[in-house]
Amino acid sequence: MKTIIFLISSLVGFSLYAQPQDVSLVFHKPAKHFTESLPIGNGRLGAMLFGKTDIDRIVLNEISLWSGGTQDADDPNAHIHLKTIQQLLLDGKNLEAQA
């Protein structure tokens, strides 16, 4: 099929490309920080690539992992309840810990 398309495009005098072939990104060193990494994705699934060749570090983000919008969760007295919340989570009582 590719051969037929190539032959037809050669006879007609044009070539079919998805995008220009001279587009490339070149990084000369791995990213040290999150802000230096390369973002890729499609809007639902995303990743940040850090670019090492011996150890690949990829930070993933998937839209269904985010449970909602912004919230003001800063409570200056939260430390008072921390031990209780930790114990409830260890006991498997997640709804009680969340409340």
NORRA-V222046 format. One record per pair of residues at least 12 apart in sequence whose C-alpha atoms are under 10 Angstrom apart, sorted by the first residue. I is the first residue (numbers start at 0). J is the second residue. D is the distance in whole Angstrom. If there is no record, write none. Layout:
I/J/D ; I/J/D
//
This chain:
24/37/10 ; 26/50/8 ; 27/50/9 ; 28/49/9 ; 28/50/7 ; 28/51/8 ; 29/48/9 ; 29/49/6 ; 29/50/5 ; 29/51/5 ; 29/52/8 ; 29/55/10 ; 29/56/10 ; 30/47/10 ; 30/48/8 ; 30/49/5 ; 30/50/6 ; 30/51/8 ; 30/56/10 ; 31/49/7 ; 31/50/9 ; 31/51/10 ; 32/49/8 ; 33/47/8 ; 33/48/9 ; 33/49/8 ; 33/58/9 ; 34/47/9 ; 34/49/10 ; 35/47/9 ; 35/48/9 ; 35/49/8 ; 35/50/10 ; 36/48/5 ; 36/49/5 ; 36/50/8 ; 36/56/10 ; 36/57/9 ; 36/58/9 ; 37/49/7 ; 37/50/8 ; 37/57/10 ; 38/57/10 ; 38/58/9 ; 38/59/10 ; 39/59/10 ; 40/59/9 ; 40/60/9 ; 40/61/10 ; 42/60/10 ; 42/61/9 ; 42/62/8 ; 43/60/8 ; 43/61/6 ; 43/62/5 ; 43/63/8 ; 44/59/8 ; 44/60/6 ; 44/61/5 ; 44/62/6 ; 44/63/9 ; 45/57/10 ; 45/58/8 ; 45/59/6 ; 45/60/5 ; 45/61/6 ; 45/62/8 ; 46/58/5 ; 46/59/4 ; 46/60/6 ; 46/61/9 ; 47/59/7 ; 47/60/9 ; 80/96/10 ; 81/96/10 ; 83/95/10 ; 83/96/8 ; 84/96/5 ; 84/97/8 ; 84/98/9
//
